[in-house]
Each structure stands twice: as C-alpha cells, then as structure tokens.
Amino acid sequence: MVGRRLARIVRARREARAPAPDPLVVLERAQLEQEERLDQARRAVADLVVQRRRVELLAVRASDEIARLNRGAEEAVGRGDDAGARELLRRSIVTGERREELHAQRARLDAQVRRLEHGLGQVERRLEDSQSRYLALRADHDAARAATEVRAALGAAGQQAAETRRAAQEAEQAVRELRARAAAYDELAWTDPDGESVRAAFEELEHGRAAEAELERLKERRALDP
C-alpha cells in the first residue's frame, strides 16, 4: 500500500513538472498518423484489386481450358473414341465448375473493392478537411507568433531608443557642465591680478606697444634718408 502510494506521488510530481504539450504539435502528429493509416488502407485496397485481377485471369484461363477440352472431345467423337471424349467432357465439366467458382469469387472481391473504395473516398475527404483546418490553424498560429515577436521587437527598440535619448541628454549635460567649468576658470583667471592670463595679456600689450614704437622709428629714418 505504502509503495503504491509513493509511486503515485512520484508519478504525479513528474507529470506536474512536465510541460504541457503544444496543441499544434499534437494536432500535427495526429494528422501524420491519419495520413499513414490512409496510405496503409490504400495499399490494402490496391492489393485487393490485384487479387481480383488474378481471379479474373484464372477465370479466363478456365474458359480457354474448357474450349480446348470441348474441341478435343469433338475430335475424339469424330475418331470414334467415346471413352476419350467422355474423359475430356468430364474434365471440361470440372473446369466449368471451377470457372463458376472463380466468377463468384471475382464478384465477391469486386463488391468488397467497391465498398472499400467508397469508404476510402470518405476517409480521404475527411482527411482533406482535417488538413485544411490544420493549415488554417497553422497559419493563424504563425501569424500570432509573428505579431508577438514584432511587438516584442518594437518594445525593445522603444526601450533602447529611450535609453539612447537619456544617454544623449546626459552627454549634453556633461558638455554643458564642462563648458561652464572652463568659463568659470577663465573668469577666475582674469579676476586674479597675479594670474597667468593677466600677465600674458599685459606682456602682449607691452610687446605690441614696443613693436608700434619701433615701427614709427623705422618710418622716420626712411623719411630722413635721401
């Protein structure tokens, strides 16, 4: 009792952990199984048709044998061989009975083939309907999956675009902060009399004045020279 109960518990847990089968996969497998059974039924009917043809050929051979035996009996009568004619006629009668049995067998096979072909046609039509429904479901399934993937891609693209915009805004903010910091440094440098920028500006101004004075002296010398 305990062992069976534990086995049921373990089996129930395994079934609970097992993922649910895809209905479309189950339907496709069932469709393939139906097609396989239909192929088997077609082969069975084809074998029965071949058997019917064999019976027909045996009946034709029996008719040929009867005709040959009857001709032989007539020839034996013409020769006055009544015993030989009697034997040939007996064999002809036996062959005729066998031919009648073959005709009856052929009729039974023909009726059976007709019934099976009718049933096979019904199965084929039902399978075609099932195939059409399966293809329609498959198309709807693929369309729904494609729509889901497109929506997911659009959502990911939108999220990535938002992240890109945030990164660009942060980069612009960083550039503005750097520019403001540089401007602040420049402003602080000019407000400091001993700063490097102030000294450089005064030196540039002094050099410019000296160059201007030297230029004036050169012009005066050139004017005095004859």
C-alpha positions as CSV (number, residue, x, y, z in Angstrom):
1,M,0.0,0.0,0.0
2,V,2.7,2.5,1.0
3,G,4.8,1.6,-2.0
4,R,1.9,2.1,-4.5
5,R,1.1,5.4,-2.8
6,L,4.6,6.6,-3.1
7,A,4.7,5.6,-6.7
8,R,1.5,7.6,-7.4
9,I,3.0,10.6,-5.6
10,V,6.2,10.4,-7.7
11,R,4.3,10.0,-10.9
12,A,2.0,12.9,-10.1
13,R,5.0,15.1,-9.4
14,R,6.7,14.1,-12.6
15,E,3.5,14.9,-14.5
16,A,3.2,18.2,-12.7
17,R,6.8,19.1,-13.7
18,A,6.3,18.0,-17.3
19,P,5.4,21.0,-19.6
20,A,2.1,20.9,-21.3
21,P,2.4,19.6,-24.9
22,D,1.9,22.1,-27.7
23,P,-1.6,21.6,-29.1
24,L,-0.4,22.4,-32.6
25,V,2.3,19.8,-32.3
26,V,-0.3,17.2,-31.1
27,L,-2.6,18.1,-34.0
28,E,0.3,17.8,-36.5
29,R,1.2,14.4,-35.1
30,A,-2.4,13.2,-35.3
31,Q,-2.6,14.4,-38.9
32,L,0.5,12.5,-39.8
33,E,-0.8,9.4,-38.2
34,Q,-4.1,9.7,-40.1
35,E,-2.2,10.1,-43.4
36,E,-0.1,7.0,-42.6
37,R,-3.3,4.9,-41.8
38,L,-4.8,6.2,-45.1
39,D,-1.7,5.1,-47.0
40,Q,-2.0,1.7,-45.4
41,A,-5.7,1.5,-46.4
42,R,-4.8,2.5,-50.0
43,R,-2.2,-0.3,-50.2
44,A,-4.7,-2.8,-48.8
45,V,-7.3,-1.8,-51.4
46,A,-4.6,-1.9,-54.1
47,D,-3.6,-5.5,-53.0
48,L,-7.3,-6.5,-53.2
49,V,-7.6,-5.1,-56.7
50,V,-4.6,-7.1,-57.7
51,Q,-6.2,-10.2,-56.2
52,R,-9.4,-9.5,-58.2
53,R,-7.4,-9.3,-61.4
54,R,-5.7,-12.6,-60.7
55,V,-9.1,-14.3,-60.2
56,E,-10.2,-12.7,-63.5
57,L,-7.2,-14.2,-65.3
58,L,-7.8,-17.6,-63.7
59,A,-11.4,-17.5,-65.0
60,V,-10.2,-16.6,-68.5
61,R,-7.7,-19.5,-68.4
62,A,-10.5,-21.8,-67.2
63,S,-12.7,-20.7,-70.2
64,D,-9.8,-21.3,-72.6
65,E,-9.3,-24.7,-71.0
66,I,-13.0,-25.6,-71.4
67,A,-12.9,-24.6,-75.0
68,R,-9.8,-26.7,-75.6
69,L,-11.3,-29.8,-73.8
70,N,-14.6,-29.4,-75.8
71,R,-12.7,-29.3,-79.1
72,G,-10.7,-32.4,-78.0
73,A,-14.0,-34.2,-77.1
74,E,-15.4,-33.4,-80.6
75,E,-12.3,-34.7,-82.2
76,A,-12.4,-37.9,-80.1
77,V,-16.0,-38.5,-81.1
78,G,-15.0,-38.0,-84.7
79,R,-12.4,-40.7,-84.3
80,G,-14.9,-43.0,-82.6
81,D,-13.1,-42.7,-79.3
82,D,-16.0,-42.4,-76.9
83,A,-14.0,-43.1,-73.8
84,G,-11.5,-40.4,-74.6
85,A,-14.4,-38.0,-75.4
86,R,-16.1,-38.9,-72.2
87,E,-12.9,-38.1,-70.2
88,L,-12.4,-34.8,-71.9
89,L,-16.0,-33.8,-71.3
90,R,-15.7,-34.8,-67.6
91,R,-12.6,-32.6,-67.3
92,S,-14.5,-29.8,-69.1
93,I,-17.3,-30.0,-66.6
94,V,-14.9,-29.9,-63.6
95,T,-13.2,-26.9,-65.2
96,G,-16.5,-25.2,-65.8
97,E,-17.4,-25.6,-62.1
98,R,-14.1,-24.1,-61.1
99,R,-14.7,-21.2,-63.5
100,E,-18.1,-20.6,-61.9
101,E,-16.4,-20.5,-58.5
102,L,-13.9,-18.1,-59.9
103,H,-16.6,-15.9,-61.2
104,A,-18.4,-15.9,-57.9
105,Q,-15.1,-15.1,-56.1
106,R,-14.4,-12.3,-58.5
107,A,-17.9,-10.9,-57.9
108,R,-17.3,-11.0,-54.1
109,L,-13.9,-9.3,-54.5
110,D,-15.4,-6.7,-56.8
111,A,-18.2,-5.9,-54.3
112,Q,-15.6,-5.7,-51.5
113,V,-13.3,-3.5,-53.5
114,R,-16.2,-1.1,-54.3
115,R,-17.2,-0.9,-50.6
116,L,-13.6,-0.2,-49.6
117,E,-13.1,2.3,-52.3
118,H,-16.2,4.1,-51.2
119,G,-15.0,4.1,-47.6
120,L,-11.6,5.2,-48.7
121,G,-13.1,8.1,-50.5
122,Q,-14.9,9.2,-47.4
123,V,-11.7,8.9,-45.3
124,E,-9.8,10.9,-47.9
125,R,-12.4,13.7,-47.8
126,R,-12.3,13.8,-44.0
127,L,-8.6,13.9,-44.1
128,E,-8.6,16.7,-46.6
129,D,-11.0,18.7,-44.4
130,S,-8.7,18.0,-41.4
131,Q,-5.7,19.0,-43.4
132,S,-7.4,22.3,-44.4
133,R,-8.3,23.0,-40.7
134,Y,-4.7,22.2,-39.7
135,L,-3.2,24.5,-42.3
136,A,-5.6,27.3,-41.3
137,L,-4.7,26.8,-37.6
138,R,-1.0,26.7,-38.5
139,A,-1.3,30.0,-40.5
140,D,-3.2,31.7,-37.6
141,H,-0.6,30.3,-35.1
142,D,2.3,31.6,-37.2
143,A,0.6,35.0,-37.7
144,A,0.0,35.4,-34.0
145,R,3.6,34.4,-33.2
146,A,5.0,36.8,-35.8
147,A,2.8,39.6,-34.3
148,T,4.1,38.8,-30.8
149,E,7.7,38.8,-32.0
150,V,7.2,42.1,-33.8
151,R,5.6,43.7,-30.8
152,A,8.4,42.5,-28.6
153,A,10.9,43.9,-31.1
154,L,9.1,47.2,-31.2
155,G,9.1,47.3,-27.4
156,A,12.8,46.5,-27.2
157,A,13.5,49.2,-29.9
158,G,11.4,51.7,-28.0
159,Q,13.2,50.9,-24.7
160,Q,16.6,51.2,-26.5
161,A,15.6,54.5,-28.1
162,A,14.6,55.8,-24.7
163,E,18.0,54.7,-23.2
164,T,19.7,56.3,-26.1
165,R,17.9,59.6,-25.6
166,R,18.8,59.5,-21.9
167,A,22.4,58.9,-22.7
168,A,22.4,61.8,-25.2
169,Q,20.8,64.1,-22.6
170,E,23.4,63.0,-20.0
171,A,26.2,63.6,-22.5
172,E,24.8,67.1,-23.4
173,Q,24.6,67.9,-19.7
174,A,28.2,66.8,-19.2
175,V,29.3,69.0,-22.1
176,R,27.4,72.0,-20.7
177,E,29.0,71.4,-17.3
178,L,32.5,71.2,-18.8
179,R,31.9,74.4,-20.8
180,A,30.6,76.2,-17.7
181,R,33.6,75.0,-15.7
182,A,36.0,76.2,-18.3
183,A,34.3,79.6,-18.4
184,A,34.4,79.8,-14.7
185,Y,38.2,79.1,-14.7
186,D,38.7,81.8,-17.4
187,E,36.7,84.3,-15.3
188,L,38.6,83.4,-12.2
189,A,41.9,83.8,-14.1
190,W,41.1,87.3,-15.2
191,T,40.0,88.4,-11.7
192,D,43.4,87.4,-10.3
193,P,46.0,90.2,-10.9
194,D,48.8,87.8,-10.5
195,G,47.1,85.2,-12.6
196,E,48.8,83.7,-15.7
197,S,46.2,85.1,-18.1
198,V,46.5,88.6,-16.7
199,R,50.3,88.5,-17.0
200,A,50.1,87.1,-20.5
201,A,47.7,89.9,-21.6
202,F,50.0,92.7,-20.1
203,E,53.0,91.2,-21.8
204,E,51.2,91.0,-25.1
205,L,50.1,94.7,-24.7
206,E,53.7,95.8,-23.8
207,H,55.1,93.9,-26.7
208,G,52.6,95.4,-29.0
209,R,53.4,99.0,-27.9
210,A,57.2,98.4,-28.3
211,A,56.6,97.0,-31.8
212,E,54.5,100.0,-32.7
213,A,57.2,102.5,-31.4
214,E,59.9,100.6,-33.3
215,L,57.8,100.8,-36.4
216,E,57.4,104.6,-36.1
217,R,61.2,105.0,-35.7
218,L,61.8,102.9,-38.8
219,K,59.4,105.1,-40.8
220,E,61.1,108.3,-39.6
221,R,64.6,107.0,-40.6
222,R,63.4,106.1,-44.0
223,A,61.9,109.6,-44.4
224,L,65.2,111.3,-43.4
225,D,67.4,109.2,-45.7
226,P,68.0,111.0,-49.1
